[in-house]
Amino acid sequence: MRDNADPQGQLKQQAAQYAVEFVRSGMIIGLGSGSTVRFALELIGHRITAGRLTDVLGIASSMQTGQLAESFGIPLTDLDWHPRIDMVLDGADEVDPHLNLIKGGGGALLREKILAQASRRNVIIVDETKLSLQLGTHCRLPVEVIPFALKPESEFIESELGAQVTIRKTADDKRVLTDQGNVILDCRFGSISRPDKLASMLDQRAGIVGHGLFLNLASEVIVGGVNGPGHLKR
């Protein structure tokens, strides 16, 4: 599982190993998406196979995550059966000093936020390159929009909020669609001085069903670093 030629991958694995220690038998776990979470899923699967974890059920944030979890031997359930989750393990694209996040690089932002809001504990696992003094400094903000509202919401974000907007597309120039069949706008705001205000303005738009600002949702952040894992708590 370790790739010595990929230093960033080693930091991601380090963070995942630290976070998986929080998983206990009998837990309902929300499963996020991304390369760091993939390491966690594999580790959890190994522990289930070895009998070190029993009666663990996962709720996947995306169809891709669900398929990956099942390939590692993690049994799945859903929110209809378990509307309250013990813990979510998820990644992030950017983390500020207040443990606010930008997420959605993998396209599962809506379901990831639903899981986070349903969970008693949200553990975010990242490598140290994801840390930022202010959200928006290093990455764009994903915004999930229903196709019917694509043009007006794009124009609103550009003209009223001042972002540069790009429709997320595949390598063959087709629109990327989420598991809900929605479109993702990647919005370049630059450093976001008031993420709470921006989140509120986006939330008020009927055509926007989700955005990647995860504010006051992370319980803690595990950071893989060259000097060992860090454990940041709210």
CORDA-V885629 format. One record per backbone hydrogen bond with DSSP energy under -0.5 kcal/mol. NH is the residue of the N-H (numbers start at 1). CO is the residue of the C=O. E is the energy in kcal/mol with one decimal. If there is no record, write none. Layout:
BEGIN
{{NH;CO;E} {NH;CO;E}}
END
This chain:
BEGIN
{{4;2;-0.6} {6;3;-2.0} {10;6;-1.9} {11;7;-1.7} {12;8;-2.2} {13;9;-2.4} {14;10;-2.2} {15;11;-2.2} {16;12;-2.4} {17;13;-2.7} {18;14;-1.8} {19;15;-2.3} {20;16;-2.4} {21;17;-0.7} {21;18;-0.8} {22;19;-2.1} {23;20;-1.5} {26;54;-2.1} {27;24;-1.5} {29;27;-0.6} {29;57;-3.0} {30;87;-2.8} {31;59;-3.0} {32;30;-0.6} {32;89;-2.8} {38;34;-1.6} {39;35;-1.1} {40;36;-1.3} {41;37;-2.8} {42;38;-2.2} {43;39;-2.2} {44;40;-2.6} {45;41;-2.6} {46;42;-2.1} {47;43;-1.9} {48;44;-2.3} {49;45;-2.5} {50;46;-2.1} {51;48;-1.1} {52;47;-2.1} {53;47;-1.5} {57;27;-2.2} {58;75;-2.6} {59;29;-2.6} {60;58;-0.5} {61;31;-1.9} {66;62;-2.4} {67;63;-2.4} {68;64;-2.2} {69;65;-3.0} {70;66;-2.3} {71;67;-1.8} {72;68;-1.2} {72;69;-0.6} {73;70;-1.3} {74;69;-2.5} {75;73;-0.7} {77;58;-2.6} {81;78;-0.6} {82;78;-2.0} {85;118;-2.4} {86;28;-1.5} {87;28;-1.5} {88;121;-2.5} {89;30;-2.6} {90;88;-0.5} {90;123;-2.1} {91;33;-0.6} {93;102;-2.6} {94;102;-1.4} {95;130;-2.4} {96;100;-2.4} {99;96;-2.2} {101;214;-2.2} {102;94;-1.9} {103;212;-2.0} {107;104;-1.3} {112;108;-2.5} {113;109;-2.1} {114;110;-2.0} {115;111;-2.4} {116;112;-2.2} {117;113;-2.4} {118;114;-1.2} {119;115;-0.5} {119;116;-0.9} {120;85;-2.3} {123;88;-2.8} {123;121;-0.6} {124;122;-0.6} {124;220;-2.5} {125;90;-2.8} {126;222;-2.7} {128;224;-2.1} {130;127;-2.1} {131;128;-1.3} {132;95;-2.8} {137;134;-1.6} {141;187;-3.0} {142;140;-0.6} {143;185;-2.3} {144;210;-3.0} {145;143;-0.5} {145;183;-3.1} {146;207;-2.1} {149;146;-1.6} {150;147;-1.5} {153;149;-2.3} {154;150;-2.1} {155;151;-2.4} {156;152;-2.2} {157;153;-2.4} {158;154;-2.0} {159;155;-3.2} {160;156;-2.2} {161;156;-1.2} {162;158;-0.7} {163;157;-2.0} {164;188;-2.0} {165;163;-0.6} {166;186;-1.9} {168;184;-2.8} {170;174;-3.3} {173;170;-1.9} {176;168;-2.5} {178;182;-2.2} {181;178;-2.2} {183;145;-2.8} {184;176;-0.7} {185;143;-3.2} {186;166;-3.2} {186;184;-0.5} {187;141;-2.4} {187;185;-0.7} {188;164;-3.2} {188;186;-0.6} {189;187;-0.9} {192;135;-3.2} {193;191;-0.8} {198;194;-2.3} {199;195;-2.6} {200;196;-1.9} {201;197;-2.0} {202;198;-2.3} {203;199;-2.4} {204;200;-1.1} {205;202;-1.4} {206;204;-0.5} {208;205;-1.1} {209;144;-2.0} {209;207;-0.7} {210;144;-1.3} {212;142;-2.3} {214;101;-2.3} {214;212;-0.9} {215;213;-0.8} {218;99;-0.5} {219;122;-1.7} {220;122;-1.8} {221;232;-2.7} {222;124;-3.6} {223;221;-0.6} {223;230;-2.7} {224;126;-2.9} {224;222;-0.6} {225;223;-0.5} {228;225;-2.0} {230;223;-2.8} {232;221;-3.0} {232;230;-0.5} {234;219;-1.9}}
END
